[in-house]
C-alpha cells in the first residue's frame, strides 16, 4: 500500500539536483511502500516538513528504494527505515560531489 505523504519525492534521476545541489541541508527518507515502520514515520516527517517549510532550515525528501535502486546502493541503504548514523561522505558516487547523508534518514548537507 503506497504511503500518503506531503513530503516531496526524489528519484535516481533527480537526487543529485534536488539533494546534493541543494543550498540547504536535506533529510532524505529512504522508504518503501511495503515497510510498516516507514508508514508509521510518514506523519512525523509530514509535520516536520511543514514546520521546516516555514523555518527554511532544511528540506525533507523521500526516496522509494524499490523504485530507485541506484541511489539506495550508492549510499549503502540495506534496510528501511535505516537508523540515523554519523554523516557519510561519498566521493565516488555522484561524480565526486560530497554529500553528508544520514540514513532513515540520511541528512544531506
Secondary structure, DSSP 8 states (H G I E B T S, - for coil): ------SEEE-TTTHIIIIIT-SSEEEEEEE-TT-HHHHHHHHHHHHHHHHHHHH-SEEEEEEETTT-HHHHHHTT--SSS----S----SSSGGG------SSSEEE-
